[in-house]
Amino acid sequence: MAEHVLQRRTSPDPAAASALPDARPAVVRPAGGAVGDAASPEALDRLEGAVASLKQQASIPWLRQALSAIQQDDWKNAAEHARKALDLDPGNGFGWWLLAIACDKGRDLMGALECYEKAVALLPELPELANDLGRLAFQLGQMDVAEKLFLRFLAGRPGDTDGVNNLACALRDQERYGDAVDVLRPAIYANPEAALLWNTLGTVLNEIGDMAEAVTFYDEALRLEPTFAKASYNRANSRVALGDVAGALADMDDALPGMALESERAMTEFGRSTILISSGDLAAGWDAYEARFDPHFADAVQFVCEAPRWSPDQDLAGKRLLVYGEQGLGDEVMFANVLPDLIEALGPEGSLVLLVEHRLVALFQRSFPGAEVGTYSTFRVNHRLMRGSRFLETVAPVDAWTTLATPLRRFRRSVGAFPNRERYLQADPGRVEHWRRELAAAGDGPKAGLLWKSLKLTAARRRYFSPFEQWRPVLETPGVRFVNLQYGDCAEELEQARAAGFEIWNPPGINLKDDLDDVAALCCALDLVIGPANATTNIAAACGAPVWLVSTPDAWPKLGTDRYPWYPQARVFNPPAYNQWTPVMAELAGALRTAF
């Protein structure tokens, strides 16, 4: 049993700060959220008994019909019957409760939220309602609200396992990891057979970055409940981070049959695809990666285009193809590796319409002068991410559309299919010369651009980035002039370096976050760019600049290798194990001393 691990302090280690690279598929989240189902047979039995206890109300027949429709998963009629009950009695809390369930199950989450709030106000004595509303708040990302509601539920149902789990998940997702463990520890001692709680404790360790101990907790959950699909899924993600790809794939295969909801199956299919890609099985991986378009997948984006979607088995010659950028900005740059192949396949009679993040338009238009390059907009409709573009109104109709990663299924089905291409993006030559003059005026010695973090640094993401303090051996390299390339707020780190006697030169007149065309030119003017895989290092490498990437053991863009096949000239420095930054920084510093 894994109880002994509970004795250890479970809070983020400042020396292990980290973050996910910008250029990666949508984050694979732990499967350990708020549990319970307002429409479960047990919940509906309680609700049916409560409705039966009502006396002499004209709304009762409609309430019973609404309840019957919910029992048959007929959310539309359930909502209609509940509304008819409420027309007769707007103050009936059970009517609002039934309508909330119907809206929730019908994916009208905001409607459900409003109905649950009214039901809770009218039926304050029923703790189940607080739990239902808390789960909905959790789905909507309102973790502070969810926390209060779960506490209210537990006040009425002390020690309830589902309630403890839900409260711990709300605390975890507010990055209050110690508080989450404090909630889980006594509940696990009281209910050591509760696999659900062991799994949730594993997700807390996973978020902190302690994958080995997370696996310990998932092992215990699966010992108690061998068919616990979510624990298998979670263990898979921790195993791949620890380098056990075969074990991770076996866990994903075990998890799939047990995922009851379509959303869970889609999440698992997507997670499995990223493991296949990480293992280097690109043919299977890219095909499976299409799971990101499954409408049941929480992070799925719906792309707006009237033309049919292109399939990799369809001929491209002479076609007019629309390609949408997808995922993060770094992903767009990295996936653009395939655009020269796509343009060649379209041929002289074909044409390309390319939609990218607005900060990339100038760089991509210069790099692909034959393409029509515009930007897109991303927005939400009923909690579903949509991506469209008014630019399409200004250009001729297209024959088909796709997204940047999909052509990889045709042109990059193995690591050997990646070309030894010097560059595929072209920085502005005039601005490159401008920055060479600026750098020359900044002093003697080679100039090395430096980055160390991502713009988004949640506690869970920080584990993928070495903390700034670990860069000291690199900054101590004699004769090298370091140039700041870090976008976002980095004043504290720059001052920290200055106080330690290291001056990192700030290039004048450039916004390192938004002026990406000029950032590309600056990177190409430098003697070297050093940093983790974020937007800037991807741009630099795609433009052919000399780049040293500080990676992590489970970085999927390495595609099962120890390098980045996307960028042949990039040198990759891999730590020996997860969160072990000292050896890789020493290696990096040693390499820098002999590079110039």
N, C-alpha and C positions, 0 to 999 in steps of 0.2 A: 504494500500500500504506500501511497505517496504523502501521507500526513506530515512526515518530518519536514517537508519542504515549506509547509505553512509557517514554520517557526522563523523562516528567514525573512528579512526585510524585503518587501516587494514594492520598490519605488524606483523611479528613473535614476540611472547612474549618470551624473553630469559628465563623467569621463567617457561615456559611451554615446554622446549626443550624435544624432543621425537624421537622415531624411531620404525619401524616395526620389530618385532622379526624375527630372521633368519628362524625359523621353522614355516612357514605358506605357504599356497598356493600362487601361483603367485599373485602379488599385483593387487587388483581390482582398476583400474584407474578410475578417473572421466571421464564421457562422456561429454567432452567439449573441443574439439580441433579445429583445423583450418577447416573452413566450406567452401562450394562452390564445384562446380563440373565443370571441364573443358569440360565435355561432356553433360552438361545439355542442354535442348532444347533452353533456352535463349542464352547460350554461343555459341551453334552451329549456331543459327540464325545469331548472330553477325559475326561469322567466315564465314558463307556462304555469307553474304553480302560483306565482305571484299574480299573474293575470286572472287565474281562476278564483283568486281570493277577492277580487274586486266585486262590489255589489251594486246592482241597479244603475249601471252606466250605459248610456246609449252607444258609447264607443266600443263596448266590449266585443260585439261581433266582428268589427273591423280589426281590432287588435288580434283576435284569434286567427283571422284570415291572413294577417300580416305574418304572424308567427308560423302558420302552416306553410306559407310561401317561403320563408327563410329556411324551414326544415327541408324544403325541396330545392334549395339553392336557386330560387326564383327571385332574384334581388329586385327586378323591376316591379313585379306585382307586389312584393313585400313593401316597397316604398310607396306605391299607390295606395294600398290598404292602410298603411300607417298614417299617411297624410289625410285620408278620409276620417280616420279616428280623431286626428288632431283638429280637423275642421269642426267636429262636434265638441271637442273638449281640448282647447289649446294648452290647458294646464295639466294634462295627463303625462306624467313623467315616463310611463311605460310606452306611450306612443312615441315620444321622442327617442327612447332607448331603441325601440324596434326600427325606427327610421334611421337612427345612427348606424345600426348594424347593416341595414340594407345599403346605405350610402357607402359605408366602409368596404363592404364586399363588392360593391359595384364600382370601386375605385374613385368615388367622388369624395376624396379625403377631406377637402375643406367643408363640404356639406356635412360629412360625418362629424367633424370637429365641432361645428356649431350645434348639431343635434345632441352630441354627448354632453356638451357644456350645459345645455338646457336640462337634460335628464339629470345630471349630477345636482344641479341647483334644486330640482323638484324632488329628488329622491336621495337626500344627503345621508340617509341611514344605510344605504346599500354600498358596501365597500367594493363590490364587483364592478360597479360603474366607474369608480376612480381608477381601477386597474385597466378597464377597457379604454378609458380616455387617456390614461398614461401611455398605453401601447401605441395609440394613434399619435400622440405627441412625439413619442420616440420615432415613429416612422417619418414624421415631418421634420425631424432633426431638432425639435425643441426640448433638449435634454434637461434643462433646468426645470421646465414645466413638468416633464415626465417624472423627474425625481420627486417633486412635491406630491404628485398624484400617487406614486408608488408608496411613498411614506404614509399617505392617508390610507391606502389600502391595507398596509401592514399594521396600522393602528387598529383596524377592525379585524384583521386576520393575522395576529402575531405569529411569526415563524413560518408562514406559508412559503413553500419552496419556490413556487413561481414568482411570488412577490419579491422574495430575496434576490432571486436571479435578475428580475427586471430592474430592481433598484441598483444592483451592482453594475449592470450594463449601462444604465444612465450615468452612473458615476465614472465608469471607465471611459465613456465617450465624451466626458467633460475633462478627460486627462487627469482625473483625481484617482490615480491608481491605488495609492495607499488606502484611501477611503473605501474603494471597491473591495479590497482584500479584507479590510476590517469588517465589512458587511458579510462577506462570504465565509470567513474563518469560523465564527461560532455556528453558522448554519451547517457547515460541513461536519464539524464535530458532533452536532446534534443529529445530522442525517448523512452519515458517511456513505450510505448506499445511493445517494442522489447523484447519478451520473451527470445530470444537467449542471449542477454546481461545480463539479470538477472541470467540466468543459469550459464554463464561463471563467473559472480561475485561470485556465490555460490561455484564454483569449486576452486576459489582462497581462500575463507574462509575454505573450506574443506582441502586444502593443508596446511594451517596454523595450522589447528587443532581446529578451532572454529566451531564445527559441528552444534550447536544450531542456530547460525546466518546463516550458510550455508543453513539450512532447511528453514529459513525465505525467502531467495532469491529463492530457488527452489519453495516454495509455491507461490511466486509472478509470477514466470515464468509459473507455471501451472494454476494460476488464469487467466492469459492472454491467455494461449494456453493449454487447458485441455488435449489435446492429444499429448503433447510434450514428446515423449518417453524418450529422453535423460535426461530431468529434472526429470522424474519419477525414472529412473535408479539411478541418482545421489542422489535423496532424499532417496531412499532405503538404499544406503550405509551410508549416514549420520544417518539415523534412527537406523540402526543396531548398529552403534557406540554409540548411546545414549540409547541403550537397548530396543528400540521399534522393536522387531523382527517381530511381527504380521504386523505392519505397513510397515516394510521393504519388507516383502514377498508380500503384496498387491501391493506395488509400482512396484516391479519386474514383477508381473503378468500383471500390466497395461502397463509396458514398452514393453514387448515382442512383441505384435502385431504391434506396431508402428516402430519397428526397421527395416528399409528398406533394409539395407545391410546384407549380410550373416555374415560379420565380426562383425557387431553390435549385431546380434542375438546371435552369439557364445559368445561374451563378456557378454551379459545379462544372458544367460544360465549358464555361469560359476559363475557370481556374485550371481545368485539365489542359486546355489549349496552351496556356502560358507555360505550363510545365513541359509540354512537348517541345515548344519553341526553345525553352531553356536547355533542354537536353540535346538540341541539335537535330531533332527529327523534324525538319522544316516542312517536308511534304505533308505529313500528317498535321503538324502544328498549325501551319497557315490555313489549311482547310478547316480545322476545328476552330480557329480563331474567328470564323464567321459567326460564332455564338454571340459576339458582341452586338449583333443586329437583332437578336431574338427580342421581340417586344416585351417578353416577360423579364428580361434582364434589367436589373434596376438602373444600370448606367447606359442603357441603349439610347442611341440618338436616332431620330427619324430625319432623314435627309429629304428636302423638298425639291422635286424635279418631276415634270410631267413625262419625260422620256422614260423608256424602260431601263432597268438596271442591267449593267453589263456583267456577263459571266466570263470567267477566264478561258472557257473553251470556245468562245465566239471570236470570229475573225475581226481584226482591227483595221486591216488595210483599207484606206480610203474613207474611214469613218470619221465622224465629228464627235469627239468624246468629251464629256464633262467629268472632271476629277475634283472631288471635294477634299480639302484637308481635314484631318480628323485627329481627335484626342488632343494632347498638349502641344504647345508650340515646338518643343524639342522633337516630338514625334513627327510633326509635319516635315521638319528638316531632315530627319533620319530616313523616313519613308520615301522622301524625294529621291533617294538613291536609285529608285526604279524608273524615274521619269525619262531618262535618256533611252532606255529600252522601250518604253511605251511609245515615245515619239517616233522611234525607228520603226516600230510595228505599225503605226498609223500610216507611215509612208508619205511621199510628197503630195499625194492626193487627199490625205487625211488632215485633221486639225484638232487642236487641243484647247479646251477652255479649262482654266485652272483657278480654283477658288482657295485662297489661303488666308491665314490670320493677317489682319490689316498691316501689321508691322513688317510683314515679309513680302509685301507686294512688289516693292521696287527691286529687291534682291532677286526674286523669282522671275520678274519680267526681264531683267538683264540676262539672267542665266538661261532662260528659254525664250529667246526673242520671237520665235515663231508662234508661241502660245498667246492666247488672250487671257491675261491674268487679272483677276478681280478679288474681292474680299467677300466674306460671308458674315451672317449674323446668327447668333445662337440665342434661343429664347425657350421659354417653357409654355406649354399648353396643357392644362390639367395635369401638372406635375411630370409631364413627359418632355424631355429635351428635344428640341427641334433645331434644325440648321437649314437656313435658306439664304437667298441672295437676290437683291434687287439688280445686281450686275447682270443677271440672266435676262432681264428685260431689255438690255441694251445690245445684246449680241444675237446672232442668228441661232435658231433652234439646233439642238444637238440630237444625235442618233441614240445615244445611251449615256448613262452616268455610272460612276463608281466612286470609291473613296481611295485615298492614297495607299492604304495597306493591302487592299484586295489584289492588285496586280502582282504582289509578291507571290501569290499562289501560282502564278504562271512563270514568272521570271526568276524567282529565288527559291527554288524547291530543294536546294542543298547549299551548304556553306560554299562549296566549290563554284556555285553559280554567281557569286559576288565578284564583279570585275575588279581588276587591279587598276582602278581609275584614279588619277591624281586628284581630281576634283569633279564635282558636278554642279556646284554653285560658283558664281563668278562675282567677286567683290569689285567695287568701283575702282578702276585703276588710278584715277585722279585722286581719290581720297586715300588710297593706299600710299601714294607718294606724299600726300599731305602729312600723313601720320608718320612716315619715315623721317620727314624733316623735324616734326615735333619731338619724336623720340631721340633723334640725334642731339637736339638742343637740350634734352633733359639730362644729359651727362654721358660719360664714357661707360663702356661695358655692355655686354649683351642684355637685352630687355626681355624679361619673362612676364607675361600676363598671368595674374593669379586670381582664381575663384575658389571658394570653399563651401558654399551652401546654396540651397534653393530658395526661391522667394517664399514658398510655403513651407514653414517649419513647424508642424505640429510635433508633439512628443513622439508619436508613432513614426513620423517621417524622419526625425532627426537621426535615427539610428543608421541611416544610410550615408551620413556625412560625417567626416572626421571633425571633431570640435576644433575651433580655431587655434586653441593652445597647442594642439598636436603639430601644427605647422612650423613650430620654432626651428627644428633642424633644417628645414628648407630655407627659411628666412635667414639663417646664419651663413648661407653659402656665400663665400667671398667673391667679390667682383661682379655679381649679378645685380642688375637694377630691376626691382620688382614693380610692376605696373598694375594698378587696380582695375580689374574687369568685373568686380562683383556688383551686380545690380541690386536694387533695393536698399534698405537701410543697413549700412555697414559701418557707420561712424564709430560705433563702440569698438569694433575690432580694429579699425585703423588707428584709433587712439591707443588701444592696448598695444599694438605693434610699436607705435611711436614711443610709448613709455618704456618699452623694452629695448629701445635703441634701433629699431628697424623702420626705415622710411619706405612706405609703399606709395609710389607716385600716382597722383590722380590725373588722368588725361583731361585737359581743359576742353570745355565747349561741347561735351557729348553727354547725352542721357543714356546711360548704359542699359536701362530697362526698355526704352522705347525707340531709340535711334538704331535699330538693328542693322540697317544697311551700312551705317557708319561703323557700328561695332564689327561687322564683317571685315571692313577695310582695316580697322585698327588691328584686329587679330592677324591679318595677313602681313601687316607691317612689323609685327613683333618677331623676335627670334624664336619664341616658344610660348605656348599657352598651356597652363597647368591648372587642372581642376577636376571636380567630379563631373559626371555626365548630366549637365543641365543645358538650358537653351543656348547659352553662349558657347560652350565647348562644342556642342553639336554644329552650330553655325560655323565656327572656326574650322572644324575638321572637314565639313562638307565643302568649304571653300579652299581646301588644300593646305591650310596653315599647319605648321608642326604643332602637334598636340600631344600632351601626356595626360592620360585619363586616370584618375584615382577611382578604382572600381570597388565592388563588393563581391563576395563569393557567389551570390545568387543573382547578379545582374543579368537579366534575360537578354539584353542586346548582344551579349557575347556569343549567344547561339550555340552554347555547348563548347566553346573554345576558351582560350585564355586571352583573347584579343577582341577587337570590334571589327568584324568583317565589313561593316559599312564603310569604314575609313581605313584603308590599307596603311596609310602613313602614321596612324595614331599608335602610340606606345601605351600599353595598359599596365598599371601597377595594381596588383591584386593582393589584399591582405591575406595572411595565412588562414585566418578563420574570422568568423563573424565578430565585428566590433573590436578587432585587434588592429589598432591603427599605428601603434608605435613601430612595429617592424616595417610596415609599408612606407612610413614617413622616413625612416632611416634609409631604406632602399632608394627612395626618391631623392633624398638629399645627396646620397653617394653618386647617383647617376648624374645629377645636376653639376656636381663638382668636376666631372670628367667630360661634360657635354660641350664645353666651349674652350 
